[in-house]
Amino acid sequence: MAEVRFAGYGGQGIIRSGIIAGRAASIHDTKHATMSQSFGPEARGGACSSQLVVSESKVLYPYVTKSDVLVAMSQEGYEKFEPELKDNGMLLYDVDLVKLNPKRGNIALYGIPATRFAEELGRKIVANVVMLGFFTAIANVVTYESMKRAVPESVPEKAMDLNLQAFEKGYQYGKEHVSG
């Protein structure tokens, strides 16, 4: 079982990230998955998170208790949820938006300039999909093939090509700069 938390602020696509990853896990990888979300009263700019539990068997408790993986796309999300990351857990973060506190010695750190890459692609709004590509390459929660199918199923048709480019950018960065 894997417990994953995506954290950031409203407008970054944090909830959509949980939905896309959950779709990849449950529909395409045929695993069991639940997703829940939380956000502040602000529509944009307030703290938000989505929680995903993925398992080979039925999920008996649908909420994240201690994250195996924390994907932090804002300083506030990192500071709020890093203490809930399991020992030997994995932190994936946007290096331009999250400044790490003195790190615990028992978590794996993986950084990517997701927002910068999205801006280079022409739309800052796809930073979450860049991060999903990175997450796919690093976390081994869902397969590349499943996530690549789930992304276009979960975004507007007019933005499909850009989102697939963003996914590939994050995935390749993960494979080239971290995994290999």
CORUR-V985349 format. One record per residue. NEAR is the number of other ideal C-beta (glycine too) atoms within 10 Angstrom. Layout:
BEGIN
near:NEAR
near:NEAR
END
This chain:
BEGIN
near:13
near:20
near:24
near:28
near:26
near:34
near:29
near:29
near:21
near:18
near:15
near:26
near:25
near:26
near:20
near:17
near:27
near:26
near:17
near:29
near:30
near:24
near:21
near:29
near:27
near:20
near:14
near:17
near:20
near:9
near:21
near:17
near:23
near:20
near:23
near:15
near:15
near:13
near:16
near:12
near:6
near:12
near:9
near:9
near:12
near:13
near:19
near:26
near:26
near:26
near:22
near:30
near:23
near:24
near:15
near:10
near:8
near:7
near:16
near:10
near:10
near:13
near:10
near:23
near:10
near:12
near:24
near:19
near:26
near:26
near:34
near:27
near:26
near:22
near:17
near:17
near:26
near:23
near:15
near:15
near:21
near:22
near:9
near:15
near:23
near:15
near:9
near:9
near:19
near:22
near:22
near:27
near:26
near:28
near:14
near:15
near:21
near:22
near:10
near:15
near:10
near:5
near:10
near:14
near:6
near:10
near:15
near:14
near:12
near:20
near:17
near:26
near:16
near:32
near:21
near:16
near:24
near:25
near:16
near:12
near:18
near:11
near:15
near:15
near:18
near:27
near:28
near:28
near:32
near:30
near:31
near:31
near:29
near:29
near:29
near:26
near:24
near:22
near:19
near:12
near:22
near:28
near:15
near:15
near:12
near:20
near:25
near:18
near:16
near:25
near:23
near:16
near:12
near:19
near:21
near:8
near:7
near:7
near:15
near:14
near:11
near:17
near:25
near:17
near:19
near:28
near:26
near:16
near:21
near:28
near:21
near:13
near:20
near:22
near:16
near:10
near:13
near:16
near:11
near:7
END
